[in-house]
């Protein structure tokens, strides 16, 4: 009869912890939120259309990310209409 305490799964073969940490830190692709942050913090800001194109998200998702996740990152987001197009800008609050 088998011992119930010995039902441990065998260790998985693969990358070691050091290898995983090294590869993750070397080639990390910027997240979509990082892309949005970069767009709206640049000089001139960004329009919703530019943010949609950069992320592949729908309009309501871009607006939600600005209202939620980017504000949680500490960004103060403002907007203004320039030549009939609303542009969003962000800066760290003073």
C-alpha positions as CSV (number, residue, x, y, z in Angstrom):
1,X,0.0,0.0,0.0
2,X,1.2,3.5,-0.8
3,X,1.9,6.1,1.8
4,X,-0.6,9.1,1.4
5,X,2.1,11.6,2.5
6,X,4.2,10.6,-0.5
7,X,1.8,11.9,-3.2
8,X,4.2,14.7,-4.1
9,X,4.5,15.4,-7.8
10,X,7.9,15.1,-9.3
11,X,9.8,18.3,-9.9
12,X,9.3,19.7,-13.4
13,X,12.3,19.9,-15.6
14,X,13.0,23.2,-17.2
15,X,14.6,26.6,-16.5
16,X,16.1,27.4,-13.2
17,X,14.9,30.4,-11.1
18,X,18.1,32.3,-12.1
19,X,17.5,31.7,-15.8
20,X,13.8,32.7,-15.6
21,X,14.7,36.0,-13.8
22,X,17.5,36.8,-16.2
23,X,15.4,36.2,-19.4
24,X,12.4,38.1,-18.0
25,X,14.4,41.2,-17.1
26,X,16.4,41.3,-20.3
27,X,13.6,41.3,-22.9
28,X,10.5,42.6,-21.3
29,X,8.1,44.1,-23.8
30,X,6.3,47.3,-22.6
31,X,2.7,46.7,-21.6
32,X,-0.2,48.4,-23.2
33,X,-0.6,50.6,-20.2
34,X,3.1,51.6,-20.6
35,X,2.4,52.4,-24.2
36,X,-0.6,54.6,-23.2
37,X,1.5,56.4,-20.6
38,X,4.2,57.1,-23.1
39,X,1.7,58.5,-25.6
40,X,-0.1,60.9,-23.2
41,X,3.1,62.1,-21.4
42,X,4.8,63.1,-24.7
43,X,4.7,66.7,-25.8
44,X,1.4,67.3,-27.5
45,X,-0.3,64.3,-25.8
46,X,-2.4,61.9,-27.8
47,X,-5.9,61.6,-29.2
48,X,-8.2,58.6,-28.6
49,X,-7.6,57.5,-32.2
50,X,-3.8,57.3,-31.6
51,X,-4.2,55.4,-28.4
52,X,-6.6,52.9,-30.1
53,X,-4.1,52.3,-32.9
54,X,-1.2,51.8,-30.5
55,X,-3.0,49.4,-28.2
56,X,-5.6,47.7,-30.4
57,X,-8.2,48.4,-27.7
58,X,-11.7,49.8,-28.2
59,X,-12.5,53.4,-27.3
60,X,-14.2,52.6,-24.0
61,X,-11.2,50.5,-22.9
62,X,-8.8,53.3,-23.6
63,X,-10.9,55.7,-21.6
64,X,-11.3,53.2,-18.8
65,X,-7.5,52.7,-18.6
66,X,-7.0,56.4,-18.3
67,X,-9.6,56.8,-15.7
68,X,-8.5,53.8,-13.6
69,X,-5.0,52.3,-14.0
70,X,-3.1,55.4,-15.2
71,X,-4.6,57.6,-12.4
72,X,-3.6,54.9,-9.9
73,X,0.0,55.3,-11.3
74,X,-0.2,58.9,-10.1
75,X,-0.8,60.7,-13.4
76,X,-2.9,63.8,-13.5
77,X,-4.7,63.5,-16.9
78,X,-6.1,66.5,-18.6
79,X,-7.7,67.1,-22.1
80,X,-8.2,69.9,-24.5
81,X,-9.8,70.3,-27.9
82,X,-7.3,71.3,-30.6
83,X,-8.6,71.8,-34.1
84,X,-11.8,69.8,-33.3
85,X,-9.8,66.8,-31.9
86,X,-9.6,66.1,-28.2
87,X,-6.0,65.5,-27.0
88,X,-5.1,64.0,-23.7
89,X,-2.1,65.0,-21.7
90,X,-0.7,63.5,-18.4
91,X,1.8,64.7,-15.9
92,X,2.9,63.7,-12.4
93,X,1.0,65.9,-10.0
94,X,3.0,68.6,-8.2
